[in-house]
Amino acid sequence: MPPSSPTAAPPSPLAFIPPSLDPFGIAASCQAVASAWARHPFELASRMLDFNVGLTAIQGQFLAHAAGIGSDPVKPSVYDERFQDPAWNDNPWFDYLKEVYLLGTHAVEDALFATPDVPDKTRRQAAFWVRQWLNALAPSNFLWTNPVALQRMVASGGMSLVDGYRQWLEDLAEGDVSIVDKAGFELGRDIAATPGQVVLRNRLLELIQYAPTTPTVARLPIVIIAPWINKYYVLDMGRERSLVRYLVDQGFTVFITSWKNPDGDMGNTRFDDYLSEGALAAMKAARDICGVEAVHAVGYCIGGTLLASTLAWAARDEAAPAPAAHWTLFTTLVDFSNPGDIDVFITEESVAWIEQTMASQGGFLDGKQMGTSFRWLRPNSLVWRYMVSGYLYGEEPPPMDVLQWNMDCTRLPAAMHSFYLREFYLNNRLVQPDAVTLAGRPIDLGRIQAPLYAVGAEQDHIAPWKETFKIAANVGGPVHYTLATSGHILGILNPPVNPPKRRYWSGDATGVRDPEAWRQGLEKIQGSWWEDWARWLREVCGPQVPAREPGSADYPPLVPAPGSYVRE
């Protein structure tokens, strides 16, 4: 079919919605895509024809299925949990509903991403918002089109729906969908339970030093800069999945930042303050307590962005010793040019709207708003799944430490968050030499010469691994990169188990710009990357010295771990 000539499209009523009423570009992006396809009617007709061909195949399969033959023309992804129950395949009618729904969603999403004559970000925005509606309309979300819900209703004599109605009323009162049994875990007992002491407290953080479990430890301590979006104990879950406990048991002195949960009085707290009173203060305390000239610093997510900024800030003063001799990053962005699904929320209008929201809330962004935003990046697994299991199946929310952490939200100071969104996400200035000034110094990541061990996660939708890989070409020192399977959280919570459950790729990435070529040149290793990292740490953290108990004369222990800030 020859390409069609663009034709004029009639004006859409959505075009007259001002940006102030559409801060996330929902109407604007959908209107732009609709107008673009209206200017290319022949291409649109071709796609509609392909859809009708697929629909005819599904209708033929429906008749064949009823006769006990044939196979599905459209199969759900192995990662799509909505249609994994055999009931979706065994019953011809429900199989037909599933097939038509999947065919339609694939056709719409493919068309959105192929929209001609519009910017790529507009396509991605429209696809994201339309996908929200498509996910909401899945037959698995409704009683009469969900065979599993109907089976449970019949088997329970209707009690599954009674229990689901009670669960819905409880969630309505809470103002949120329950995804976890919050009574299942207690801080200091089941989670955040590794023994230690708070050895430093200021207005931004408590610094925890953990008690040793080995008679000797590596000379240089490890200081972990945790993210302040949610609580630090994502790295100190139950005993089997605690990265902190693993490091302590491997013979390292470990410190971690537990950040203050900001209130309105901290609205003017800046990113600079997190650098000077946070990362720098934590590394100084660890150096003083252990009597060493430098530490091994670790940063996770936004904590890693802060750590990279801090080391670039320190490198500006060549006469002063670097606070970290070497460092590690977990799922950390420094180049925000393509930050994944969250990019749909980042526009000038959306940032201005967030700033207005923070001002109206007293100088901070409420943690529930941030948590909700991240959950809607993966609505099928983090929203609809729990609505279906709770309201249609009548199931209680499960006890799971990671989900409890996920719901333990923190607030974000207005000044810090505005700077972070504008300078990093919106303007991508962190990778531009000397484009960002922090604590009085313009910073350049290229000045960092300390060896780096960086970790990305293959299915990470918050910090896509190919974007985190870009750190390799933006720092001056050697880079060892490791790619773990799984996502933003479970890719990091990756303890050694027998038999191994996970795999990873690992190798030198110094100066490499092509992440896929890097991966293709490596063998996929079965097991936990924690073991590879521990070997690397032993090589760089120096000889063994007698184990250190928490604190010192200048930094006396204040309270036992997990401290007080984490409970706020």
CORBELLIN-V601551 format. One record per residue. N is the residue number from 0. RES is the residue in three letters. PSI is psi in whole degrees, -180 to 180 (* if undefined). D_FIRST is the distance of its C-alpha to the first C-alpha in Angstrom with 1 decimal. Layout:
N|RES|PSI|D_FIRST / N|RES|PSI|D_FIRST
This chain:
0|MET|129|0.0 / 1|PRO|150|3.8 / 2|PRO|144|6.5 / 3|SER|154|8.6 / 4|SER|136|12.2 / 5|PRO|134|14.9 / 6|THR|156|16.9 / 7|ALA|135|20.5 / 8|ALA|146|21.3 / 9|PRO|148|24.6 / 10|PRO|139|27.4 / 11|SER|144|28.0 / 12|PRO|-23|31.5 / 13|LEU|-23|31.3 / 14|ALA|-17|31.1 / 15|PHE|7|34.7 / 16|ILE|120|36.1 / 17|PRO|150|38.3 / 18|PRO|-30|38.0 / 19|SER|-25|41.6 / 20|LEU|-2|40.5 / 21|ASP|60|37.5 / 22|PRO|-25|38.9 / 23|PHE|10|36.5 / 24|GLY|26|33.3 / 25|ILE|-58|32.3 / 26|ALA|-42|31.4 / 27|ALA|-45|30.3 / 28|SER|-41|27.8 / 29|CYS|-39|26.3 / 30|GLN|-40|26.1 / 31|ALA|-41|24.4 / 32|VAL|-43|21.7 / 33|ALA|-42|21.3 / 34|SER|-38|21.1 / 35|ALA|-44|18.5 / 36|TRP|-31|16.1 / 37|ALA|-26|17.1 / 38|ARG|-6|16.0 / 39|HIS|66|12.4 / 40|PRO|-32|11.8 / 41|PHE|-41|8.0 / 42|GLU|-40|8.4 / 43|LEU|-42|11.5 / 44|ALA|-36|10.4 / 45|SER|-41|8.2 / 46|ARG|-38|11.6 / 47|MET|-36|13.6 / 48|LEU|-43|12.1 / 49|ASP|-39|13.0 / 50|PHE|-44|16.3 / 51|ASN|-35|17.0 / 52|VAL|-44|16.5 / 53|GLY|-39|19.0 / 54|LEU|-39|21.3 / 55|THR|-40|21.4 / 56|ALA|-40|22.5 / 57|ILE|-39|25.1 / 58|GLN|-38|26.4 / 59|GLY|-38|26.9 / 60|GLN|-35|28.6 / 61|PHE|-44|30.9 / 62|LEU|-40|32.2 / 63|ALA|-39|32.6 / 64|HIS|-42|34.4 / 65|ALA|-28|36.7 / 66|ALA|0|37.6 / 67|GLY|21|38.2 / 68|ILE|173|35.3 / 69|GLY|174|31.9 / 70|SER|163|30.8 / 71|ASP|129|29.0 / 72|PRO|-32|25.2 / 73|VAL|122|25.5 / 74|LYS|140|28.6 / 75|PRO|154|30.4 / 76|SER|150|31.1 / 77|VAL|-20|34.6 / 78|TYR|-6|35.5 / 79|ASP|104|34.7 / 80|GLU|-11|38.1 / 81|ARG|-33|37.1 / 82|PHE|29|36.2 / 83|GLN|-22|38.4 / 84|ASP|138|41.0 / 85|PRO|-23|40.9 / 86|ALA|-29|41.0 / 87|TRP|-16|37.3 / 88|ASN|-31|36.6 / 89|ASP|-35|39.5 / 90|ASN|121|39.0 / 91|PRO|-38|35.9 / 92|TRP|-47|35.6 / 93|PHE|-33|35.8 / 94|ASP|-40|33.5 / 95|TYR|-45|30.9 / 96|LEU|-46|31.5 / 97|LYS|-45|31.1 / 98|GLU|-46|27.9 / 99|VAL|-42|26.2 / 100|TYR|-47|27.6 / 101|LEU|-41|26.3 / 102|LEU|-46|22.8 / 103|GLY|-44|22.7 / 104|THR|-40|24.3 / 105|HIS|-42|22.0 / 106|ALA|-44|18.9 / 107|VAL|-47|20.5 / 108|GLU|-41|21.9 / 109|ASP|-41|18.8 / 110|ALA|-40|17.0 / 111|LEU|-45|20.1 / 112|PHE|-18|20.3 / 113|ALA|10|16.7 / 114|THR|127|17.3 / 115|PRO|154|16.2 / 116|ASP|26|18.9 / 117|VAL|153|21.9 / 118|PRO|153|24.7 / 119|ASP|-39|24.8 / 120|LYS|-35|28.0 / 121|THR|-42|26.6 / 122|ARG|-48|23.9 / 123|ARG|-37|26.7 / 124|GLN|-49|29.0 / 125|ALA|-42|26.6 / 126|ALA|-40|25.8 / 127|PHE|-49|29.6 / 128|TRP|-37|30.6 / 129|VAL|-37|28.0 / 130|ARG|-32|28.9 / 131|GLN|-43|32.5 / 132|TRP|-42|31.6 / 133|LEU|-42|29.5 / 134|ASN|-40|32.5 / 135|ALA|-31|34.9 / 136|LEU|5|33.1 / 137|ALA|137|33.3 / 138|PRO|-22|35.0 / 139|SER|-16|37.6 / 140|ASN|-1|38.9 / 141|PHE|142|40.2 / 142|LEU|-52|43.1 / 143|TRP|-8|41.7 / 144|THR|16|38.5 / 145|ASN|105|40.3 / 146|PRO|-32|41.9 / 147|VAL|-44|44.2 / 148|ALA|-40|45.5 / 149|LEU|-40|46.2 / 150|GLN|-43|48.0 / 151|ARG|-36|50.2 / 152|MET|-46|51.0 / 153|VAL|-46|52.2 / 154|ALA|-32|54.0 / 155|SER|3|55.8 / 156|GLY|30|56.7 / 157|GLY|-5|54.7 / 158|MET|-26|56.5 / 159|SER|-37|53.3 / 160|LEU|-34|52.2 / 161|VAL|-46|55.6 / 162|ASP|-38|55.5 / 163|GLY|-38|52.0 / 164|TYR|-40|53.2 / 165|ARG|-41|56.2 / 166|GLN|-40|53.9 / 167|TRP|-42|51.7 / 168|LEU|-40|54.9 / 169|GLU|-42|56.1 / 170|ASP|-36|52.8 / 171|LEU|-40|52.8 / 172|ALA|-34|56.2 / 173|GLU|-23|55.2 / 174|GLY|23|52.0 / 175|ASP|160|49.9 / 176|VAL|127|48.4 / 177|SER|126|50.9 / 178|ILE|-5|49.5 / 179|VAL|149|52.8 / 180|ASP|101|56.5 / 181|LYS|-14|58.1 / 182|ALA|1|61.5 / 183|GLY|-22|60.6 / 184|PHE|147|61.4 / 185|GLU|132|64.1 / 186|LEU|135|64.1 / 187|GLY|-12|66.7 / 188|ARG|-56|67.0 / 189|ASP|-32|63.6 / 190|ILE|155|61.5 / 191|ALA|44|62.6 / 192|ALA|1|65.6 / 193|THR|128|66.2 / 194|PRO|139|69.8 / 195|GLY|-173|70.2 / 196|GLN|145|71.6 / 197|VAL|121|70.3 / 198|VAL|-5|71.9 / 199|LEU|136|70.5 / 200|ARG|129|69.6 / 201|ASN|-169|68.5 / 202|ARG|-14|66.7 / 203|LEU|-29|63.3 / 204|LEU|160|63.8 / 205|GLU|133|66.1 / 206|LEU|121|66.1 / 207|ILE|131|66.8 / 208|GLN|131|68.5 / 209|TYR|146|68.4 / 210|ALA|140|71.5 / 211|PRO|154|71.6 / 212|THR|4|71.5 / 213|THR|152|72.5 / 214|PRO|-27|75.8 / 215|THR|160|74.0 / 216|VAL|163|70.8 / 217|ALA|147|68.7 / 218|ARG|-43|70.4 / 219|LEU|129|67.4 / 220|PRO|165|66.3 / 221|ILE|126|62.8 / 222|VAL|117|61.9 / 223|ILE|121|58.8 / 224|ILE|98|57.2 / 225|ALA|158|55.6 / 226|PRO|150|53.0 / 227|TRP|10|54.4 / 228|ILE|112|51.4 / 229|ASN|-178|53.0 / 230|LYS|161|56.3 / 231|TYR|-23|57.3 / 232|TYR|6|58.1 / 233|VAL|-25|54.6 / 234|LEU|4|56.1 / 235|ASP|61|59.2 / 236|MET|-154|58.1 / 237|GLY|163|60.0 / 238|ARG|-40|62.0 / 239|GLU|-27|59.5 / 240|ARG|14|56.6 / 241|SER|113|58.7 / 242|LEU|-37|57.7 / 243|VAL|-50|60.8 / 244|ARG|-37|63.1 / 245|TYR|-46|61.4 / 246|LEU|-42|62.1 / 247|VAL|-44|65.7 / 248|ASP|-21|66.2 / 249|GLN|0|64.9 / 250|GLY|40|67.7 / 251|PHE|146|66.3 / 252|THR|123|67.7 / 253|VAL|132|65.0 / 254|PHE|152|64.7 / 255|ILE|147|62.0 / 256|THR|129|61.3 / 257|SER|109|61.5 / 258|TRP|147|60.3 / 259|LYS|138|61.9 / 260|ASN|106|59.9 / 261|PRO|150|59.9 / 262|ASP|-169|61.1 / 263|GLY|-28|61.3 / 264|ASP|-14|64.0 / 265|MET|17|61.7 / 266|GLY|-28|58.9 / 267|ASN|6|59.7 / 268|THR|129|59.5 / 269|ARG|167|57.3 / 270|PHE|-35|55.3 / 271|ASP|-38|58.1 / 272|ASP|-38|60.5 / 273|TYR|-30|58.6 / 274|LEU|-54|58.9 / 275|SER|-45|62.6 / 276|GLU|-7|64.0 / 277|GLY|-86|61.6 / 278|ALA|-48|60.4 / 279|LEU|-43|63.1 / 280|ALA|-40|65.8 / 281|ALA|-45|64.8 / 282|MET|-36|64.8 / 283|LYS|-45|68.1 / 284|ALA|-43|69.8 / 285|ALA|-41|68.6 / 286|ARG|-44|69.9 / 287|ASP|-44|73.2 / 288|ILE|-42|73.7 / 289|CYS|-8|73.0 / 290|GLY|42|74.7 / 291|VAL|163|71.8 / 292|GLU|-18|70.2 / 293|ALA|169|66.5 / 294|VAL|172|64.5 / 295|HIS|121|61.3 / 296|ALA|140|58.9 / 297|VAL|135|56.1 / 298|GLY|136|53.5 / 299|TYR|124|51.1 / 300|CYS|-123|48.0 / 301|ILE|-27|49.3 / 302|GLY|-32|52.6 / 303|GLY|-38|51.0 / 304|THR|-42|49.5 / 305|LEU|-43|53.1 / 306|LEU|-44|54.6 / 307|ALA|-42|52.3 / 308|SER|-40|53.2 / 309|THR|-44|56.9 / 310|LEU|-33|57.0 / 311|ALA|-38|55.3 / 312|TRP|-46|57.9 / 313|ALA|-35|60.7 / 314|ALA|-16|59.5 / 315|ARG|-31|59.9 / 316|ASP|94|63.7 / 317|GLU|-20|64.2 / 318|ALA|-25|68.0 / 319|ALA|144|67.7 / 320|PRO|143|67.0 / 321|ALA|136|63.6 / 322|PRO|-23|63.9 / 323|ALA|128|61.7 / 324|ALA|-26|62.1 / 325|HIS|168|58.8 / 326|TRP|165|56.2 / 327|THR|142|53.6 / 328|LEU|134|50.5 / 329|PHE|123|48.9 / 330|THR|61|45.2 / 331|THR|132|45.8 / 332|LEU|135|43.5 / 333|VAL|-25|44.6 / 334|ASP|115|41.2 / 335|PHE|23|39.5 / 336|SER|-27|36.3 / 337|ASN|74|34.3 / 338|PRO|18|36.8 / 339|GLY|-159|34.6 / 340|ASP|-28|34.0 / 341|ILE|-15|37.0 / 342|ASP|-26|35.1 / 343|VAL|-21|33.6 / 344|PHE|-6|37.3 / 345|ILE|98|37.9 / 346|THR|167|37.4 / 347|GLU|-42|40.0 / 348|GLU|-41|40.1 / 349|SER|-40|40.5 / 350|VAL|-41|43.2 / 351|ALA|-39|45.1 / 352|TRP|-42|44.9 / 353|ILE|-41|46.3 / 354|GLU|-41|49.0 / 355|GLN|-39|50.0 / 356|THR|-44|50.0 / 357|MET|-39|52.3 / 358|ALA|-40|54.6 / 359|SER|-23|54.9 / 360|GLN|1|55.7 / 361|GLY|15|58.6 / 362|GLY|20|57.1 / 363|PHE|161|55.1 / 364|LEU|124|51.8 / 365|ASP|137|52.7 / 366|GLY|-34|51.9 / 367|LYS|-35|50.4 / 368|GLN|-43|47.7 / 369|MET|-45|46.8 / 370|GLY|-41|46.9 / 371|THR|-42|44.8 / 372|SER|-46|42.1 / 373|PHE|-36|42.0 / 374|ARG|-35|42.0 / 375|TRP|-6|38.9 / 376|LEU|-24|37.0 / 377|ARG|67|37.3 / 378|PRO|-34|37.8 / 379|ASN|-39|37.2 / 380|SER|-22|40.0 / 381|LEU|-5|42.2 / 382|VAL|-69|42.0 / 383|TRP|-35|40.5 / 384|ARG|-43|42.0 / 385|TYR|-27|45.5 / 386|MET|-42|44.9 / 387|VAL|-50|43.9 / 388|SER|-36|46.8 / 389|GLY|-49|49.3 / 390|TYR|-35|48.5 / 391|LEU|-34|46.9 / 392|TYR|-17|48.8 / 393|GLY|26|52.0 / 394|GLU|146|52.3 / 395|GLU|149|54.4 / 396|PRO|143|52.8 / 397|PRO|152|53.4 / 398|PRO|120|55.9 / 399|MET|124|54.0 / 400|ASP|-40|55.3 / 401|VAL|-39|52.0 / 402|LEU|-37|50.9 / 403|GLN|-42|54.3 / 404|TRP|-42|53.9 / 405|ASN|-32|50.4 / 406|MET|-7|52.0 / 407|ASP|76|55.0 / 408|CYS|156|53.4 / 409|THR|157|54.9 / 410|ARG|161|54.8 / 411|LEU|128|53.6 / 412|PRO|141|55.6 / 413|ALA|-48|53.9 / 414|ALA|-45|54.7 / 415|MET|-48|53.6 / 416|HIS|-38|50.4 / 417|SER|-46|49.4 / 418|PHE|-46|50.0 / 419|TYR|-46|48.1 / 420|LEU|-44|45.0 / 421|ARG|-51|45.1 / 422|GLU|-35|46.2 / 423|PHE|-61|44.5 / 424|TYR|-51|41.4 / 425|LEU|-45|40.5 / 426|ASN|-10|41.6 / 427|ASN|50|41.7 / 428|ARG|-12|44.9 / 429|LEU|-32|46.6 / 430|VAL|2|44.9 / 431|GLN|120|45.7 / 432|PRO|127|49.1 / 433|ASP|21|51.8 / 434|ALA|-20|49.4 / 435|VAL|132|51.1 / 436|THR|125|54.9 / 437|LEU|132|56.6 / 438|ALA|43|60.4 / 439|GLY|2|60.9 / 440|ARG|130|59.1 / 441|PRO|140|55.6 / 442|ILE|153|54.0 / 443|ASP|116|52.0 / 444|LEU|-26|50.8 / 445|GLY|-18|51.0 / 446|ARG|-14|54.8 / 447|ILE|119|55.0 / 448|GLN|-9|56.4 / 449|ALA|139|57.4 / 450|PRO|142|55.7 / 451|LEU|136|53.0 / 452|TYR|113|51.9 / 453|ALA|143|48.6 / 454|VAL|130|47.0 / 455|GLY|167|43.5 / 456|ALA|132|42.1 / 457|GLU|-38|38.9 / 458|GLN|24|37.7 / 459|ASP|122|39.2 / 460|HIS|-7|37.2 / 461|ILE|-41|40.0 / 462|ALA|84|40.4 / 463|PRO|138|37.4 / 464|TRP|-35|38.9 / 465|LYS|-23|36.8 / 466|GLU|-39|38.0 / 467|THR|-27|41.6 / 468|PHE|-23|41.3 / 469|LYS|-16|41.1 / 470|ILE|-28|44.9 / 471|ALA|-32|45.3 / 472|ALA|5|44.2 / 473|ASN|-5|46.0 / 474|VAL|161|49.6 / 475|GLY|-17|52.1 / 476|GLY|176|53.6 / 477|PRO|146|52.6 / 478|VAL|127|50.0 / 479|HIS|121|49.9 / 480|TYR|141|46.8 / 481|THR|130|46.5 / 482|LEU|115|43.4 / 483|ALA|151|44.5 / 484|THR|166|42.4 / 485|SER|-162|42.2 / 486|GLY|-159|41.9 / 487|HIS|-34|43.8 / 488|ILE|-57|47.0 / 489|LEU|-18|47.1 / 490|GLY|-27|45.9 / 491|ILE|-41|49.2 / 492|LEU|83|51.4 / 493|ASN|61|51.2 / 494|PRO|153|54.8 / 495|PRO|129|55.7 / 496|VAL|162|55.9 / 497|ASN|118|56.7 / 498|PRO|156|54.4 / 499|PRO|139|52.0 / 500|LYS|-25|49.1 / 501|ARG|170|47.2 / 502|ARG|167|45.9 / 503|TYR|161|45.4 / 504|TRP|145|44.6 / 505|SER|134|47.2 / 506|GLY|175|47.8 / 507|ASP|137|48.5 / 508|ALA|17|45.8 / 509|THR|119|47.8 / 510|GLY|0|45.5 / 511|VAL|137|42.4 / 512|ARG|-13|39.2 / 513|ASP|100|36.6 / 514|PRO|-36|37.4 / 515|GLU|-39|35.1 / 516|ALA|-38|36.5 / 517|TRP|-47|40.0 / 518|ARG|-41|39.3 / 519|GLN|-24|37.9 / 520|GLY|5|41.2 / 521|LEU|155|43.4 / 522|GLU|139|44.5 / 523|LYS|124|44.0 / 524|ILE|133|47.5 / 525|GLN|132|48.7 / 526|GLY|-166|51.1 / 527|SER|134|51.8 / 528|TRP|-15|51.2 / 529|TRP|-40|54.4 / 530|GLU|-40|56.4 / 531|ASP|-42|54.6 / 532|TRP|-42|55.2 / 533|ALA|-38|58.9 / 534|ARG|-43|59.4 / 535|TRP|-42|58.0 / 536|LEU|-40|60.2 / 537|ARG|-34|63.3 / 538|GLU|-33|62.7 / 539|VAL|-19|62.5 / 540|CYS|7|64.8 / 541|GLY|179|67.9 / 542|PRO|169|70.9 / 543|GLN|143|72.4 / 544|VAL|165|74.9 / 545|PRO|142|76.9 / 546|ALA|148|74.8 / 547|ARG|130|74.9 / 548|GLU|154|75.7 / 549|PRO|139|73.8 / 550|GLY|177|75.2 / 551|SER|-177|77.9 / 552|ALA|-39|80.8 / 553|ASP|-19|78.6 / 554|TYR|70|75.8 / 555|PRO|146|77.8 / 556|PRO|136|75.8 / 557|LEU|-56|75.2 / 558|VAL|156|73.9 / 559|PRO|153|72.5 / 560|ALA|146|68.7 / 561|PRO|9|66.4 / 562|GLY|-170|68.2 / 563|SER|-33|68.0 / 564|TYR|-36|64.8 / 565|VAL|-19|62.6 / 566|ARG|-5|64.2 / 567|GLU|*|63.4
